[in-house]
Amino acid sequence: MPRYATLLFAAACGLSAANIYFAQPVLDKLSSEFSIDYSIIGILITITQIFYAAGLLLLVPLGDLLNQRRLIIGQMLVSIAALLIVGTASSGTALFAGLALVGLLAVVTQTIVAFAATMACPAEQGRVVGVITSGIVIGILLARTVSGILTDIAGWRSIYLVSAALMFLMVCALFRVMPNVERRVQSLSYLQLLRSVFMLFAQERIVRIRAILALLIFADFSILWTSLVLPLSVPPLSLSHTAIGAFGLAGVAGALAAAHAGRLADRGYGQRTTGTALTLLLVSWLLICYAERSLFALAIGIILLDLAVQAVHVTNQSMILSLRTEARSRLTAGYMVFYSIGGAIGSVSSTHIYARYGWDGVCLLGASVSALALLFWAMTRRAAAAALK
């Protein structure tokens, strides 16, 4: 696969993933404009995540049933319509409906990953998946910063209108670049296709193992990024939201470095890469716990955490997508559901723990999840290696 095509897929995935997170920094403005109580406005984020999880199960498997090029282009076009609904919403109902659609259609990222893995030759599959999934993580990390900047310049609606315009340009580029490969697709009904997602999960041991690892690492990711604003925005630090958002750049550095994990997986070092990354994940919390005393230690810890999470995620996908070429979309769907569950658990638990035990409690929680992930990997390492043979 040409490098420019891989980078284009990474950019498309990053933009689509960012659409889910644009609302987080502007919840106060949405609450004020639509007269939605603070106790309810947070449901906007929950609804987006719920519909994203629904899209993983209902839309991503279609990649094994339909022409992937047309499916990707079609989903992105409908996503543009959803962004326009949000950007021009005149009522809370329209806002909620638009964001629900945005979440549902953001799963096009996973369809693109499966398509790219199909187009890449086996020797470069890990590298391609690594670059594209790095694009997704970078999109997630930068979404909050971009959202804040655009809101300050032109109001919160500009976020979604600009994103819609960029998505349209992305569709035009993908239409020119993506090959229209006619391949043998599954002769299944839609219900049979959905049922087969669970069957594949039950049949493939490596998917089950890697899905649990995904749940644990993204729980760790969410534990940090959901609660980080809390200790940084209050005395003695009292950082501005712009300064807090700048820590996302440290996360981007880690995500970019982790792109090389795909190359290591291509060479057969997937298990070793996973073990090293999970060890770094545990070490990262030893630095992150100094957040209230040293911002430099926090930045290094964030780089290590994002490097570790992304390295494991890339390795996971590389292993899973090499199992059954005819079922890559369904395997991706089953795996990513656990990724979403981990994110939800991490977000809810981190804020609860912070309210009761402060930042030290959050760091202890993050370190405990990291240790559990490392222990689980060590216990299943041989079984996973045997499943890949």
Residue pairs with C-beta under 8 A, 6 or more apart in sequence:
1 116
1 119
1 120
1 121
1 124
1 128
4 177
5 119
5 177
5 178
6 116
6 128
6 131
6 132
7 131
8 170
8 173
8 174
8 177
9 112
9 115
9 116
9 132
9 135
10 131
10 132
10 134
10 135
10 136
11 135
11 170
12 76
12 108
12 109
12 112
12 135
12 170
12 174
13 109
13 112
13 113
13 132
13 133
13 135
13 136
13 139
14 135
14 136
14 138
14 139
14 142
15 139
15 163
15 166
15 167
15 170
16 76
16 79
16 105
16 106
16 108
16 109
16 139
16 167
17 106
17 109
17 136
17 137
17 139
17 140
17 143
18 139
18 140
18 142
18 143
18 146
18 163
19 79
19 83
19 102
19 106
19 143
19 163
20 48
20 49
20 52
20 102
20 103
20 106
20 140
20 143
21 140
21 143
21 144
21 147
22 143
22 146
22 147
22 159
22 160
22 163
23 30
23 44
23 45
23 48
23 99
23 147
24 45
24 143
24 144
24 147
25 144
25 147
25 148
25 151
25 241
25 245
26 147
26 148
26 151
26 156
26 159
27 41
27 42
27 44
27 45
28 38
29 151
29 156
30 36
30 41
30 44
30 95
30 156
31 37
31 38
31 41
33 156
34 89
34 91
34 92
34 95
35 92
36 92
44 95
44 96
44 99
47 96
47 99
47 100
47 103
48 99
48 100
48 102
48 103
49 103
49 340
49 343
49 344
50 103
51 100
51 101
51 103
51 104
52 103
52 104
52 106
52 107
52 340
53 337
53 340
53 341
54 104
55 103
55 104
55 105
55 106
55 107
56 107
56 110
56 333
56 336
56 337
56 340
57 194
57 197
57 333
57 337
58 194
59 75
59 104
59 105
59 107
59 108
59 111
60 107
60 110
60 111
60 114
60 329
60 330
60 332
60 333
60 336
61 193
61 194
61 196
61 197
61 329
61 330
61 333
62 71
62 111
62 190
62 193
62 329
63 71
63 111
63 114
63 115
63 328
63 329
63 332
64 185
64 186
64 193
64 326
64 327
64 328
64 329
64 330
65 185
65 186
65 188
65 190
65 193
66 185
67 180
67 182
67 185
68 111
68 114
68 115
68 118
68 181
68 329
69 115
69 178
69 179
69 180
69 181
71 111
72 108
72 111
72 112
72 115
72 174
72 178
73 171
73 174
73 175
73 178
75 105
75 107
75 108
75 111
76 105
76 108
76 167
76 170
76 171
76 174
77 171
78 101
78 105
79 101
79 102
79 105
79 106
79 108
79 167
80 164
80 167
80 168
80 171
81 101
82 98
82 101
82 102
82 104
82 105
83 98
83 102
83 160
83 161
83 163
83 164
83 167
84 160
84 161
84 164
85 94
85 97
85 98
85 101
86 94
86 95
86 98
86 99
86 102
86 160
87 157
87 158
87 159
87 160
87 161
87 164
88 157
89 95
89 98
107 336
109 136
110 329
110 332
110 333
110 336
111 329
112 132
113 129
113 132
113 133
113 317
113 321
113 332
114 321
114 328
114 329
114 332
115 178
116 128
116 129
116 132
117 125
117 128
117 129
117 317
117 321
117 328
118 181
118 183
118 325
118 328
119 128
119 179
119 181
120 127
120 128
120 129
122 322
123 266
124 266
125 262
125 266
125 318
125 321
125 322
126 261
126 262
126 263
126 264
126 265
126 266
126 314
126 315
126 318
127 259
127 262
127 263
127 266
128 262
129 262
129 314
129 317
129 318
129 321
130 258
130 259
130 260
130 261
130 262
130 263
130 265
130 314
130 318
131 259
131 262
133 310
133 313
133 314
133 317
134 255
134 256
134 258
134 259
134 310
134 314
137 251
137 252
137 255
137 306
137 309
137 310
137 313
138 252
138 255
138 256
141 225
141 248
141 249
141 251
141 252
141 255
141 306
142 248
142 252
144 245
144 248
145 245
145 246
145 248
145 249
146 159
147 156
147 159
148 241
148 242
148 245
150 156
150 158
150 159
150 162
151 158
151 159
184 326
186 193
186 196
186 326
186 327
188 196
193 330
196 327
196 330
197 330
197 333
197 334
198 334
200 207
200 324
200 327
200 330
200 331
200 334
201 207
201 208
201 211
201 334
204 320
204 323
204 324
204 331
204 387
205 383
205 384
205 387
206 319
206 320
206 323
206 384
206 387
206 388
207 320
207 323
207 331
207 334
207 335
209 380
209 383
209 384
209 387
210 316
210 319
210 320
210 335
210 384
211 334
211 335
211 337
211 338
211 339
212 338
212 376
213 274
213 312
213 316
213 373
213 376
213 377
214 312
214 313
214 316
214 335
214 336
214 338
214 339
214 342
215 338
215 339
215 341
215 342
215 345
216 342
216 369
216 370
216 372
216 373
216 376
217 278
217 281
217 308
217 309
217 312
217 313
217 342
217 373
218 309
218 313
218 339
218 340
218 342
218 343
218 346
219 342
219 343
219 345
219 346
219 349
219 369
220 281
220 305
220 309
220 346
220 366
220 369
220 370
220 373
221 305
221 306
221 309
221 342
221 343
221 346
222 342
222 343
222 344
222 345
222 346
222 347
222 350
223 346
223 347
223 349
223 350
223 362
223 365
223 366
223 369
224 288
224 302
224 305
224 350
224 366
225 251
226 346
226 347
226 350
226 351
227 350
227 351
227 353
227 354
227 359
227 362
228 244
228 247
228 291
229 241
229 244
230 351
230 354
230 359
231 237
231 291
231 292
231 354
231 358
231 359
232 239
232 243
232 244
232 247
232 291
233 239
233 241
233 244
236 292
237 292
237 295
247 298
247 299
247 302
250 299
250 302
250 303
250 306
251 302
251 303
251 305
251 306
252 306
253 303
253 306
254 302
254 303
254 304
254 305
254 306
254 307
254 308
254 310
255 306
255 307
255 310
257 303
257 307
258 277
258 306
258 307
258 308
258 309
258 310
258 311
258 314
259 310
259 314
261 273
261 277
261 310
261 311
261 312
261 314
261 315
262 314
262 315
262 318
264 270
264 272
264 273
264 315
265 273
265 314
265 315
265 318
265 319
266 318
270 315
270 318
270 319
270 388
271 381
271 384
271 385
273 311
273 315
274 311
274 312
274 315
274 377
275 374
275 377
275 378
275 381
276 311
277 307
277 308
277 309
277 311
277 312
277 315
278 308
278 312
278 370
278 373
278 374
278 377
279 374
280 304
280 307
280 308
281 304
281 305
281 308
281 309
281 312
281 370
281 373
281 374
282 367
282 370
282 371
282 374
283 304
284 301
284 302
284 304
284 305
284 308
284 370
285 301
285 305
285 363
285 366
285 367
285 370
286 301
286 367
287 297
287 298
287 300
287 301
287 304
288 297
288 298
288 301
288 302
288 305
288 363
288 366
289 359
289 360
289 363
289 367
290 297
290 298
290 301
291 297
291 298
291 301
291 359
292 359
313 339
316 335
317 332
317 335
319 384
319 388
320 331
320 332
320 335
321 328
321 331
321 332
323 331
324 331
346 369
349 365
350 362
350 365
350 366
353 361
353 362
353 365
354 361
354 362
357 364
